[in-house]
Amino acid sequence: MRKEIQFSQYRKVPILLADDGETLQLNDSSVISSAIKTYMISKDKNLKQILSYYPEMKYKDEKGKEVTEYSNKYWVMLGEQEVEEHYPSKESMKEEVKWRRWVDDWLVHLISPNVYRTPTEALASFDYIVREGKFGSFEGFCAKYLGAAAMFIISKRLKSRHELQSDVRQDLYKAVNDWVTAIGKKRQFMGGTRPNLADLAVYGVLRVMEGLQAFDDMMAHTSVQPWYERMERATEQHQGKH
């Protein structure tokens, strides 16, 4: 992965390069989603102008490590009339922002501790990664066994850092059920009849676990399956809310 992003000073993925008369680099998944949706809706703004609404901020964390963040990254930057046309209410827009932030602040941190919960699960996860990736025999062997061992150890550190329960599955189940409860019984998606950016953010995180024990356990012990299957169909048919 490092080879693929050598061109960039920003060292995380995803990175999107877009041609809008000039090549522009978009960093951070939340910025990318917000900027692209703003671009799709706004008829009078070019992409460069839209990116200026998400200014980069750099600071050092408690360990002295430089961190890059982006202002407004959970907001789709629209005028009053555009908000009225594309959101049922201002409250629905705030709800979308709230749950997108929840994905980054909480849900995403539950994935590694659950996927690499035990040595067996860690090996199964890296077996899947090696099968799907472009690895030679020796490379694949090292990636599977060394990677699984490393991530098993790291997952325990993450469990402690985020103060998860001794059975990390319970945190995952609660988070997913909280999400389903927030949607309620009267809506197909948080976006209503079509997914909004919060739906896509949650779906993107949960989809990472497909094919693994954590995913099967989540489907069996939570009420997320109907929503998840609707999301699968919606994304296949490109039914995003815009």
Buried (B, 14 or more C-beta within 10 A) or exposed (E): EEEEBEEEEBEEEEBBEBEEEEEBEBBBBBBBBBBBBBBEBBEEBEBEBBBEBBEEEEEEEEEEEEEBEBEBBBBBBBEEEBBEEBBEEEEBBEBBBEBBBBBBEEBBBBBBBBBBBEEEBBBBBBBBBBEEEEBEEEEBEEBBBEBBBEBBEBBBEBBEEBEBEEEBBEBBBEBBBBBBEBBEEEEBBBBBEEBBBBBBBBBBBBBBBEBBBBBEBBBEBBEBEEBBEBBEEBBEEEBBBE
